[in-house]
């Protein structure tokens, strides 16, 4: 193989999401799992671990050319390699970024606001994302519009439950529907917290849908702006592909590109709205 086969990667990601959903639904029917706590006091259940195991098995079987980085089991090397120009070409760096259950606290409390996040990063660029929320009844598939010559075999776009979606045309705060997620670190920054308060006073509507939900809404034109300050890349990798491919702009709160070091998000439906809010927050 001398390029990233995006069609095959897409099929692998969807199959992995199917396998994780089957495990989640089995545990839910049985209503029997244990909860433990990591060193940072975040919860993890048997279901998280079982889902990540099956996701790893499916992706290793169906798309072994990419490495694997999971929330529960860490990093695994690729089973095979990809070269950029046929046999003997430069190796291509590809990695799956996985959160088997994003929103474990919601899952434990039997809320609908949890999802499985599967993303593919190639040469440092996030190019494919699946965000599957079985209890909520939504699956988002996103394929980036990339200039990379590596991606072949799949058209760019964003689909929720198979229907193509795009962000809204909203470009001004007075028209904006804002949704916030975790804000703990932002609240510790006095000037930025004050700036957020001023933004809230100007927008049309404020909600805190959180987790996968407000990113799905942003991609579908149902909300226009998402702000949160306490995330990691496994939470948002797939969703960031969705925002960009749907026509929006997503960065961290300083305006930096989303990457494996990102811990915050500013996502907007349009470039104009993003630029306005970024300037106000900084």
BAKOL-276520 format. One line per 5 residues: number of its first residue (from 0); their letters; for each residue x, y, z negated of N, C-alpha, C. Coordinates in steps of 0.05 Angstrom, whole numbers, plus 32768, in hexadecimal, padded with zeros to 4 digits. Layout:
N
NUM> A> X/Y/Z/X/Y/Z/X/Y/Z  ...
//
This chain:
282
0> XXXXX> 8011/7FE8/8000/8000/8000/8000/8012/8019/8000  800B/802C/8012/801C/8044/8013/800D/805D/800C  7FF5/805B/8000/7FE6/8072/7FF7/7FD2/806A/7FE2  7FC7/807E/7FD4/7FB2/8078/7FC1/7F99/8071/7FD1  7F8E/805A/7FCC/7F75/8051/7FD9/7F5E/805B/7FC7
5> XXXXX> 7F53/8073/7FCD/7F3F/807F/7FBB/7F25/806F/7FBB  7F1E/8063/7FD2/7F06/8054/7FD3/7F08/803C/7FBF  7F1E/802F/7FC0/7F22/8018/7FAE/7F24/8021/7F91  7F31/8037/7F8C/7F32/8042/7F70/7F17/8049/7F66  7F07/8055/7F77/7EEB/805C/7F70/7EDB/8043/7F68
10> XXXXX> 7EDD/802F/7F78/7ECF/8016/7F73/7ED8/8009/7F58  7EF2/800B/7F53/7EFD/8000/7F3A/7EF3/800F/7F22  7EF2/8029/7F24/7EE9/803A/7F0E/7ECB/8035/7F08  7EBC/8032/7F1D/7E9F/802C/7F19/7E9B/8011/7F0D  7EAA/7FFD/7F16/7EA8/7FE2/7F0B/7EB0/7FE2/7EED
15> XXXXX> 7EC5/7FF1/7EE6/7ECD/7FF3/7ECA/7EB8/8000/7EB9  7EAA/8015/7EC4/7E94/8022/7EB5/7E7D/800E/7EB1  7E77/7FFE/7EC6/7E62/7FEA/7EC3/7E68/7FD6/7EAD  7E82/7FCD/7EAC/7E8A/7FB9/7E99/7E88/7FC4/7E7C  7E91/7FDD/7E79/7E8F/7FEA/7E5F/7E72/7FEE/7E56
20> XXXXX> 7E61/7FF6/7E69/7E45/7FFA/7E62/7E38/7FE0/7E59  7E3F/7FCA/7E66/7E34/7FB0/7E5E/7E3B/7FA9/7E41  7E54/7FAF/7E3A/7E5D/7FAA/7E1E/7E4E/7FBC/7E0A  7E4C/7FD6/7E11/7E3E/7FE8/7E00/7E22/7FDF/7DFB  7E14/7FD8/7E10/7DF8/7FD0/7E0D/7DF5/7FB6/7DFE
25> XXXXX> 7E08/7FA4/7E00/7E07/7F8C/7DF0/7E09/7F92/7DD3  7E1D/7FA2/7DCC/7E20/7FAA/7DAF/7E08/7FB9/7DA5  7DFC/7FCA/7DB6/7DE5/7FD9/7DAD/7DCD/7FC6/7DA7  7DCA/7FB3/7DB8/7DB4/7F9F/7DB4/7DB8/7F90/7D9A  7DD1/7F88/7D95/7DD7/7F79/7D7D/7DD7/7F8B/7D64
30> XXXXX> 7DDD/7FA5/7D68/7DDE/7FB9/7D53/7DF1/7FAF/7D3C  7E09/7FA7/7D45/7E1C/7F9C/7D31/7E38/7FA1/7D3A  7E44/7FB5/7D2D/7E60/7FBB/7D33/7E6D/7FC8/7D1A  7E87/7FC8/7D18/7E95/7FD4/7D01/7EA2/7FEE/7D09  7EA6/7FFF/7CF6/7EB2/8019/7CFA/7ECB/801B/7CE9
35> XXXXX> 7EE1/8023/7CF5/7EFA/8029/7CE5/7F03/8045/7CED  7F18/804E/7CDF/7F21/8069/7CE4/7F3F/806A/7CEA  7F46/807B/7CFE/7F61/807F/7D06/7F6F/8092/7CF2  7F89/8096/7CF7/7F98/80A7/7CE5/7F8E/80C4/7CE4  7F81/80CD/7CFA/7F76/80E8/7CFA/7F59/80E8/7CF0
40> XXXXX> 7F50/80D2/7CE5/7F35/80CF/7CDA/7F1F/80CE/7CEF  7F26/80CC/7D08/7F12/80C8/7D1C/7F09/80AB/7D1C  7EEF/80A5/7D20/7EE5/808A/7D1E/7EEB/807A/7D38  7EED/8060/7D35/7EEF/804E/7D4C/7EDF/8035/7D45  7ED0/802A/7D58/7EC0/8013/7D53/7ECA/7FFB/7D63
45> XXXXX> 7EBF/7FE3/7D5D/7EC4/7FCB/7D6D/7EBD/7FD0/7D8A  7EA9/7FE1/7D8E/7E9F/7FE5/7DA9/7EB3/7FF5/7DBA  7EC0/800A/7DAE/7ED5/8019/7DBB/7EEB/8006/7DC5  7EF4/7FF5/7DB3/7F0A/7FE3/7DBA/7F02/7FCF/7DCF  7EEA/7FC3/7DCD/7EE1/7FB0/7DE0/7EDE/7FBD/7DFC
50> XXXXX> 7ED3/7FD5/7DFC/7ED0/7FE3/7E16/7EEA/7FE9/7E23  7EFD/7FF2/7E13/7F17/7FF9/7E1F/7F25/7FDF/7E2A  7F22/7FCA/7E1C/7F2E/7FB0/7E25/7F22/7FA8/7E40  7F08/7FAA/7E43/7EFC/7FA1/7E5C/7F02/7FB5/7E73  7F03/7FCF/7E6C/7F0B/7FE3/7E80/7F27/7FDD/7E8B
55> XXXXX> 7F39/7FD8/7E78/7F55/7FD1/7E80/7F56/7FB8/7E91  7F46/7FA4/7E8A/7F46/7F8B/7E99/7F3C/7F90/7EB6  7F27/7FA0/7EB9/7F1B/7FA5/7ED3/7F2E/7FB6/7EE4  7F39/7FCB/7ED9/7F4B/7FDD/7EE8/7F65/7FCF/7EF0  7F6F/7FBE/7EDE/7F87/7FAF/7EE4/7F82/7F9B/7EFA
60> XXXXX> 7F6B/7F8F/7EFA/7F64/7F7C/7F0F/7F5E/7F8A/7F2A  7F4F/7FA0/7F29/7F45/7FAC/7F42/7F56/7FC2/7F4D  7F67/7FCE/7F3B/7F78/7FE4/7F44/7F91/7FE4/7F34  7FA2/7FD0/7F37/7FBA/7FCD/7F26/7FD1/7FE0/7F2C  7FCD/7FF1/7F40/7FE2/8004/7F48/7FE5/801C/7F36
65> XXXXX> 7FD2/8020/7F24/7FD4/8036/7F11/7FDA/802D/7EF5  7FE9/803D/7EE6/7FED/8038/7ECA/7FD3/803D/7EBB  7FD3/8039/7EA0/7FBB/803B/7E90/7FC1/8049/7E76  7FB0/805D/7E6F/7FB3/806B/7E56/7F97/806C/7E49  7F94/805C/7E34/7F7A/805A/7E26/7F7A/8066/7E0A
70> XXXXX> 7F63/8070/7E02/7F60/807B/7DE7/7F68/8068/7DD1  7F61/804E/7DD5/7F65/803B/7DBF/7F7E/802A/7DC1  7F87/8025/7DD9/7F9F/8013/7DDD/7FB7/8020/7DE8  7FB6/803A/7DED/7FCD/8049/7DF6/7FD4/8044/7E13  7FEE/8044/7E19/7FF8/8044/7E34/8001/8028/7E3D
75> XXXXX> 7FFB/8022/7E56/8003/8008/7E62/800F/800F/7E7E  8024/8001/7E85/8030/8005/7EA0/801E/7FFA/7EB6  8021/8005/7ECE/8013/7FFA/7EE5/801D/7FDE/7EEB  800B/7FCD/7EF6/8012/7FB2/7EFD/8022/7FB0/7F17  801B/7FC2/7F2A/802A/7FC4/7F43/802F/7FE1/7F48
80> XXXXX> 803F/7FE7/7F5D/8046/8003/7F63/803B/800C/7F7D  8039/8026/7F81/8031/8033/7F9A/8048/8044/7FA4  804C/8043/7FBE/8060/8055/7FC9/8052/806A/7FDB  805F/8080/7FDF/8052/8096/7FEE/8055/8094/800C  8067/8084/8015/806B/8083/8032/8072/8066/803B
85> XXXXX> 8063/8053/8031/8068/8038/8038/807E/802C/8028  8086/8014/8030/809B/8005/8021/80B4/8016/801F  80BF/8019/8007/80D7/8028/8003/80D3/8046/7FFF  80BA/804F/8000/80B4/806B/7FFC/80B6/8072/7FDE  80B3/808C/7FD8/80B4/8095/7FBD/809C/808A/7FAD
90> XXXXX> 80A0/8081/7F94/808A/8076/7F85/8075/808C/7F7E  805C/8084/7F7E/8046/8096/7F77/803E/8091/7F5A  803D/80A6/7F4B/8035/80A5/7F2E/8017/80A6/7F2C  800A/8090/7F24/7FED/8090/7F20/7FE7/8084/7F05  7FD3/808F/7EF8/7FCB/8085/7EDD/7FAE/8089/7ED9
95> XXXXX> 7FA1/8074/7ECD/7F86/8075/7EC4/7F85/8082/7EA8  7F73/8094/7EA4/7F6F/80A1/7E8A/7F53/8099/7E7F  7F53/808C/7E68/7F3A/807F/7E5F/7F33/8086/7E43  7F19/808E/7E3F/7F0D/808F/7E25/7EF5/807C/7E26  7EF7/8065/7E19/7EE2/8051/7E1C/7EC7/805A/7E11
100> XXXXX> 7EC7/8068/7DFA/7EAF/8075/7DF0/7EB7/8091/7DE6  7EB2/80A4/7DF6/7EB6/80C0/7DEE/7E9C/80C9/7DE0  7E9F/80D0/7DC7/7E87/80D6/7DB6/7E80/80BF/7DA4  7E95/80B3/7D99/7E91/809C/7D87/7E80/80A4/7D6F  7E83/80BC/7D65/7E72/80C4/7D4E/7E54/80C4/7D56
105> XXXXX> 7E4E/80CD/7D6E/7E33/80CC/7D77/7E29/80AF/7D7A  7E3B/809E/7D85/7E34/8082/7D88/7E2D/8075/7D6D  7E3E/807B/7D59/7E3A/806F/7D3E/7E1F/8078/7D33  7E17/8090/7D38/7DFD/809B/7D2E/7DE6/8094/7D40  7DEB/8084/7D55/7DD6/807B/7D67/7DCA/8093/7D76
110> XXXXX> 7DDB/80A6/7D7D/7DD3/80BC/7D8F/7DDB/80B5/7DAB  7DCF/80C4/7DBE/7DD4/80BE/7DDB/7DED/80CB/7DE6  7DFA/80DC/7DD6/7E0F/80ED/7DE1/7E2B/80E0/7DDF  7E2E/80C9/7DEC/7E48/80BC/7DEF/7E4A/80B3/7E0B  7E63/80AE/7E14/7E68/80A6/7E30/7E82/8097/7E32
115> XXXXX> 7E85/808B/7E49/7E9F/807E/7E50/7EAC/8090/7E65  7EC5/8097/7E61/7ED3/80AA/7E72/7EEB/809B/7E80  7EEB/809B/7E9B/7EFF/808E/7EAB/7F09/80A2/7EC0  7F23/80A7/7EC0/7F2E/80BA/7ED3/7F48/80AF/7EDF  7F4E/80B6/7EF7/7F67/80AF/7F04/7F77/80C8/7F0A
120> XXXXX> 7F90/80C8/7F01/7FA2/80DE/7F06/7FB8/80D4/7F19  7FBE/80E3/7F2E/7FD2/80DC/7F41/7FE5/80F3/7F44  7FFF/80EE/7F40/8014/8102/7F42/800D/811B/7F32  8001/8117/7F1A/7FFA/812D/7F09/7FE0/813B/7F0F  7FD1/8131/7F23/7FB8/813D/7F2B/7FA1/812A/7F25
125> XXXXX> 7F8C/8134/7F18/7F75/8124/7F12/7F64/8123/7F2C  7F5F/810A/7F36/7F53/8108/7F50/7F39/80F8/7F50  7F33/80EA/7F3B/7F1B/80D9/7F3A/7F11/80D8/7F1E  7EF6/80DA/7F1B/7EEB/80D8/7F00/7ED0/80CA/7EFF  7ECC/80B9/7EEC/7EB2/80AD/7EE6/7EAB/80B3/7EC9
130> XXXXX> 7E94/80BF/7EC4/7E8A/80C5/7EAA/7E6F/80B7/7EA7  7E6E/80A1/7E98/7E56/8091/7E96/7E4A/8093/7E7A  7E31/809C/7E79/7E23/80A0/7E60/7E0A/808E/7E60  7E0C/8075/7E59/7DF6/8062/7E5D/7DDD/8068/7E4C  7DE1/8071/7E33/7DC9/8077/7E23/7DBB/8090/7E2C
135> XXXXX> 7DCA/80A3/7E38/7DBF/80BB/7E43/7DB3/80B7/7E5F  7DBC/80A2/7E6C/7DB2/809B/7E86/7DBE/80AA/7E9D  7DD8/80B2/7E9A/7DE6/80C0/7EB0/7E02/80B5/7EB4  7E08/80B3/7ECE/7E24/80AC/7ED6/7E2D/80C0/7EEA  7E43/80CE/7EE4/7E4F/80E1/7EF6/7E67/80D4/7F04
140> XXXXX> 7E69/80D7/7F1E/7E80/80CE/7F2E/7E8B/80E7/7F3C  7EA5/80EB/7F39/7EB1/8102/7F46/7ECB/80FA/7F54  7ECD/8104/7F6D/7EE5/8100/7F7D/7EF0/811C/7F85  7F09/8122/7F7E/7F14/813C/7F82/7F18/8142/7F9F  7F15/815C/7FA6/7F1D/8166/7FC1/7F3A/816D/7FBF
145> XXXXX> 7F4B/815A/7FC4/7F68/815D/7FC0/7F76/8162/7FDA  7F8B/8172/7FD9/7F9C/8176/7FF0/7FB1/8160/7FF3  7FB3/814F/7FDF/7FC7/813A/7FDF/7FC2/8127/7FF6  7FD7/811F/8004/7FD5/810C/8019/7FD2/80F0/800F  7FD3/80ED/7FF4/7FD2/80D2/7FE9/7FB6/80C7/7FE8
150> XXXXX> 7FA2/80D8/7FE7/7F87/80CE/7FE4/7F79/80C8/7FFE  7F71/80AF/8003/7F63/80A8/801C/7F4B/8096/8014  7F37/8097/8025/7F21/8084/8023/7F0A/808C/8012  7F08/80A5/800A/7EF1/80AE/7FFA/7EED/80CC/7FFD  7ED4/80D4/8002/7ECE/80F1/8006/7ECC/80FE/7FEB
155> XXXXX> 7ED4/8118/7FE9/7ED1/8126/7FD0/7EB4/812D/7FC9  7EAF/8131/7FB0/7E94/8139/7FA7/7E8E/8130/7F8B  7E77/8136/7F82/7E6D/812E/7F67/7E51/8124/7F6A  7E4C/810E/7F5D/7E31/8101/7F5E/7E29/80FA/7F41  7E10/80FF/7F3A/7E05/80F6/7F21/7DEE/80E3/7F28
160> XXXXX> 7DF1/80CA/7F1F/7DDD/80B5/7F26/7DD9/80B4/7F44  7DEF/80B8/7F53/7DEE/80B5/7F70/7DE6/80CD/7F80  7DDD/80E2/7F72/7DD4/80FB/7F80/7DEA/8110/7F7F  7DF1/811C/7F95/7E06/8130/7F96/7DFD/8149/7F87  7E10/8154/7F78/7E0B/816C/7F68/7E20/8181/7F6C
165> XXXXX> 7E1A/819A/7F64/7E2E/81AF/7F66/7E28/81C4/7F50  7E3C/81D4/7F49/7E38/81E8/7F35/7E26/81FE/7F3F  7E1C/820E/7F2C/7E0B/8225/7F33/7E1B/823C/7F3F  7E0E/8250/7F4B/7E1C/8267/7F55/7E20/827D/7F41  7E19/8278/7F28/7E19/828D/7F13/7E35/8299/7F10
170> XXXXX> 7E37/82B3/7F11/7E52/82C0/7F0F/7E53/82D6/7EFA  7E3D/82DC/7EEC/7E3D/82F1/7ED8/7E33/82E7/7EBD  7E3D/82F2/7EA8/7E36/82E8/7E8D/7E18/82EB/7E87  7E0B/82FF/7E91/7DEF/8303/7E8A/7DDD/82EE/7E97  7DE7/82DF/7EAA/7DD8/82C8/7EB5/7DE0/82AD/7EAA
175> XXXXX> 7DF4/82AD/7E99/7E02/8294/7E92/7DF4/8284/7E7D  7DF2/826A/7E81/7DEB/8257/7E6D/7E06/824B/7E62  7E0B/8250/7E49/7E24/8248/7E3C/7E20/8230/7E2A  7E31/821C/7E2C/7E31/8206/7E19/7E4C/8203/7E0C  7E4D/8200/7DF2/7E66/81FD/7DE3/7E69/81E1/7DD9
180> XXXXX> 7E82/81D9/7DD6/7E88/81C0/7DC9/7E96/81C5/7DAE  7EAA/81B5/7DA8/7EB9/81BA/7D8F/7EC8/81D4/7D90  7EC7/81E3/7D7B/7ED3/81FE/7D7A/7EE5/8203/7D63  7EEE/81EF/7D55/7EFD/81F2/7D3C/7F16/8203/7D40  7F26/81FC/7D54/7F3F/820A/7D58/7F3A/8227/7D62
185> XXXXX> 7F26/8229/7D73/7F1F/8244/7D7C/7F17/8256/7D65  7F08/824B/7D52/7EFE/825B/7D3B/7F15/8264/7D2A  7F2C/8257/7D2B/7F43/825F/7D1B/7F53/8276/7D28  7F4B/827D/7D40/7F58/8293/7D4F/7F45/82AB/7D4E  7F4A/82BE/7D3C/7F37/82D3/7D35/7F2E/82E3/7D4E
190> XXXXX> 7F42/82EB/7D5E/7F3B/82FC/7D75/7F2B/82EC/7D8A  7F32/82D3/7D8E/7F23/82C3/7DA1/7F07/82BC/7D97  7F05/82B8/7D7D/7EEA/82B3/7D71/7ED8/82CB/7D75  7EE4/82E3/7D71/7ED4/82FB/7D75/7ECC/82FE/7D92  7EDF/82F7/7DA4/7ED9/82F9/7DC1/7EC2/82E6/7DC8
195> XXXXX> 7EC2/82CE/7DBC/7EAD/82BB/7DC2/7E92/82C6/7DB8  7E93/82D3/7DA1/7E7A/82DF/7D96/7E6F/82F4/7DAA  7E81/8303/7DB6/7E78/8318/7DC9/7E6D/830B/7DE2  7E79/82F5/7DEB/7E6F/82E7/7E02/7E53/82DC/7DFC  7E50/82D0/7DE5/7E36/82C5/7DDD/7E20/82DA/7DDD
200> XXXXX> 7E27/82F3/7DD5/7E13/8308/7DD5/7E0A/8310/7DF1  7E1B/830A/7E05/7E15/8313/7E20/7E08/82FE/7E32  7E0C/82E4/7E2C/7E01/82CF/7E3E/7DE3/82CC/7E3A  7DD7/82BF/7E4D/7DBA/82BC/7E4D/7DB1/82A7/7E38  7DC1/8291/7E35/7DB8/827C/7E24/7DD1/826D/7E19
205> XXXXX> 7DCF/8265/7E00/7DE5/8256/7DF3/7DDB/823C/7DE8  7DE9/8226/7DEE/7DE3/820C/7DE3/7DFE/81FF/7DDD  7DFD/81E8/7DCE/7E15/81D9/7DC9/7E10/81BC/7DD0  7E0E/81B6/7DE9/7E08/819B/7DF2/7E20/8188/7DEC  7E38/8191/7DF1/7E50/8182/7DE9/7E55/8169/7DFA
210> XXXXX> 7E6D/815D/7DF4/7E76/8144/7E00/7E72/8144/7E1E  7E6B/812D/7E2A/7E68/812B/7E47/7E51/813D/7E51  7E3D/8142/7E3F/7E23/814C/7E48/7E25/8167/7E56  7E33/817A/7E49/7E33/8194/7E56/7E45/8195/7E6F  7E57/8183/7E72/7E66/8182/7E8B/7E55/8177/7EA2
215> XXXXX> 7E45/8162/7E9C/7E32/8159/7EB0/7E1F/8170/7EB8  7E15/817F/7EA4/7E04/8195/7EAA/7E11/81AA/7EBA  7E2A/81B0/7EB4/7E39/81C4/7EC4/7E3C/81BB/7EE1  7E43/81A2/7EE5/7E46/8198/7F00/7E2C/8199/7F0F  7E15/8196/7F01/7DFB/8195/7F0E/7DEE/81B0/7F10
220> XXXXX> 7DFB/81C6/7F07/7DEF/81E0/7F08/7DDB/81E6/7EF2  7DDB/81D6/7EDD/7DC8/81D9/7EC7/7DD3/81EC/7EB1  7DEC/81ED/7EAE/7DF9/8202/7E9D/7E10/820D/7EAD  7E1B/8223/7EA4/7E2E/8232/7EB4/7E4A/8235/7EA8  7E4C/8231/7E8E/7E65/8236/7E7F/7E68/8223/7E68
225> XXXXX> 7E80/8217/7E65/7E86/8205/7E4F/7E9F/820F/7E42  7E9E/8211/7E27/7EB5/821A/7E17/7EB9/8206/7E00  7ED0/81FB/7DFE/7ED7/81EB/7DE6/7EF5/81EA/7DE1  7EFC/81E6/7DC8/7F18/81E9/7DC1/7F25/81D1/7DB4  7F17/81BB/7DB1/7F22/81A4/7DA3/7F1C/818B/7DB4
230> XXXXX> 7F2C/8186/7DC8/7F29/816F/7DDA/7F45/8163/7DDF  7F45/814B/7DEB/7F5E/8141/7DF7/7F58/8138/7E13  7F6C/8132/7E22/7F69/812D/7E3E/7F57/8115/7E44  7F57/8101/7E33/7F46/80EA/7E38/7F28/80F1/7E36  7F22/8106/7E27/7F06/810F/7E25/7EFD/811D/7E3F
235> XXXXX> 7F0F/812A/7E4C/7F07/813D/7E61/7F12/8138/7E7D  7F23/8124/7E7F/7F31/8120/7E99/7F1D/811B/7EB0  7F0B/8107/7EAC/7EF7/8101/7EC1/7EE5/8119/7EC5  7EDD/8126/7EB0/7ECA/813C/7EB2/7ED6/8154/7EC0  7EF1/8158/7EBC/7EFE/816E/7ECA/7EFE/816A/7EE8
240> XXXXX> 7F01/8151/7EF1/7EFF/814B/7F0D/7EE3/8153/7F17  7ECF/814C/7F07/7EB3/8153/7F0F/7EAF/8171/7F12  7EB8/8181/7EFE/7EB4/819E/7EFF/7EC1/81AA/7F18  7EDA/81A2/7F1E/7EE8/81AD/7F35/7EDA/81A4/7F4F  7ED3/818B/7F51/7EC8/8181/7F6A/7EAC/818C/7F6F
245> XXXXX> 7E9E/8194/7F59/7E83/819F/7F5C/7E83/81BD/7F63  7E9B/81C9/7F63/7E9E/81E5/7F6B/7EA5/81F7/7F54  7EA8/81ED/7F3C/7EAF/81FD/7F25/7ECD/8200/7F20  7ED3/820E/7F0B/7EEF/8212/7F03/7EF2/8209/7EE6  7F07/81F9/7EE1/7F0C/81F0/7EC6/7F2A/81F3/7EBF
250> XXXXX> 7F2F/81FF/7EA8/7F4A/8203/7E9E/7F49/81FF/7E80  7F60/8202/7E72/7F5F/8205/7E55/7F58/8222/7E4F  7F57/8229/7E35/7F4E/8244/7E2D/7F63/8259/7E34  7F7B/8251/7E3B/7F8F/8265/7E43/7F90/8267/7E61  7F80/8257/7E6F/7F81/8258/7E8C/7F93/8244/7E99
255> XXXXX> 7F9F/8232/7E89/7FB1/821E/7E94/7FA2/8207/7EA0  7FAF/81F9/7EB3/7FA2/81E2/7EBF/7F9E/81CB/7EAB  7F88/81BC/7EAF/7F83/81A5/7E9E/7F97/818F/7EA4  7FA4/8186/7E8F/7FB8/8171/7E92/7FB8/8160/7E78  7FCB/814E/7E76/7FCB/813C/7E5F/7FD1/8149/7E45
260> XXXXX> 7FDA/8162/7E45/7FDF/8171/7E2C/7FC8/8184/7E25  7FB3/8185/7E35/7F9D/8198/7E30/7F8E/8191/7E16  7F86/81A6/7E08/7F76/81A2/7DEF/7F5E/81B5/7DEE  7F59/81C4/7E03/7F42/81D7/7E03/7F38/81D9/7E20  7F20/81E4/7E23/7F13/81E6/7E3D/7F04/8200/7E40
265> XXXXX> 7F08/820C/7E57/7EF6/8222/7E61/7EEE/8219/7E7D  7ED5/8212/7E80/7ECA/8208/7E99/7EB3/821A/7EA1  7EB3/8223/7EBB/7E9E/8235/7EC4/7E94/822C/7EE0  7E7C/8234/7EE6/7E70/822D/7EFF/7E7D/823A/7F17  7E88/8252/7F13/7E94/8261/7F29/7EAF/826D/7F20
270> XXXXX> 7EC0/8273/7F33/7EDA/827F/7F2E/7ED6/829B/7F21  7EC3/82AA/7F29/7EBE/82C5/7F1E/7EB7/82C3/7F01  7EA4/82B2/7EFA/7E9C/82AF/7EDE/7EB4/82A5/7ECD  7EC3/8292/7ED7/7EDA/8288/7EC8/7EEE/829E/7EC3  7EF4/82AE/7ED7/7F08/82C3/7ED4/7EFF/82D8/7EBF
275> XXXXX> 7EE5/82DF/7EC0/7EDA/82F2/7EAD/7EDD/82E8/7E90  7ED5/82CF/7E8B/7ED5/82C4/7E70/7EF2/82BF/7E67  7F03/82B6/7E79/7F1F/82B3/7E72/7F2C/82CD/7E69  7F26/82E2/7E76/7F31/82FC/7E6E/7F26/8305/7E53  7F0D/8300/7E4E/7F01/8308/7E34/7F0D/82F8/7E1D
280> XX> 7F12/82DE/7E22/7F1C/82CD/7E0C/7F3A/82D2/7E07  7F48/82DE/7E1A/7F64/82E3/7E17/7F6B/8300/7E16
//
